[in-house]
């Protein structure tokens, strides 16, 4: 089912000095526990009437195409995932100057569960032609785009700033699902699972840090341990069970999959997976308590702009652990 709440205004904008507040906004929801609440909040902060909701459309590619078609008169649209709460300051920003190149842009979202801030769940400003013509996820014809948008570096660009908080802990199922999906995606590069013997050579160092964070931080928030469990289970299944990673784009599959795990004793399972994954990462993943998770989030310091590989090389301590050689 697709539901639109739109008051379109037929108009166009000059590319130069365009403001974020000039761009139509589309809210994407499917089954998120807090979707209706976040939709109400979004309508209060968007400073114009060009706002729509696309709800219940199955498939990542399909729902994004529906977003692109909601404002056929505009060359750009902003999408907001249903687990997002937006900082109203976002609409006072100037649009990226590269907008004239027809690119798609993403701002990092701050993960409430573990404090990470990167593209997952963040705000996106799509070139509408790109959006309605791309072939991703269930419509993909290649491995690279089968589970994510972001590996097309010529079309998709991260920009500095964080203007939303991402709440993916509304239920054990939601928390598990996002942890599992990120566990899969961060363990891959350009649609290929990274050889465990080449992690420090082929995995982007920032993604390695993100993956470890998903696996270890979050017990200070409700259902946060389920995200940790999902991320660890994903890595275990990728490396030991020959898991078909394309299944993570199928929400019907996820519902059945979660039924196998929903009654597990979560802390025991985290420990068991830590022992198993030692063969992949070379160390046992720690079981941070709620207090330790909270402290780690307080100590996190996010960069001003997306890091290049060279940035990560000198801004992290991973060189002490065999990276960058």
Buried (B, 14 or more C-beta within 10 A) or exposed (E): EEEBEBEBEEEEBEBEEBEBBBBBBBBBBBBBBBBEBBBEBBBEBBEEEBBBBBBEBEBBBBBBBBBBBBBEEBBBBBBBBBBBBBBEEBBEBEBBEEBEEBBBBBBBBBBBBBBBBBBBBBBBBBBBEBBBEBEBBBBBEEBBBBBBBBBBEEBBBBBEBBBBBBBBBBBBBBBBBBBBBBBBBBBBBEBEBBEBEEBBEEBBBBBBBBBBBBBBBBBBBBBBBBBBBBBBBBBBBBBEEEBEBBBBBBEEEBEEBBEEBEEBEBEEBBBBBBEBBEEBBEEEBEBBEEEBBBEBBEEEEEEEEBBEEEBBBEEBEBEEEEBBE
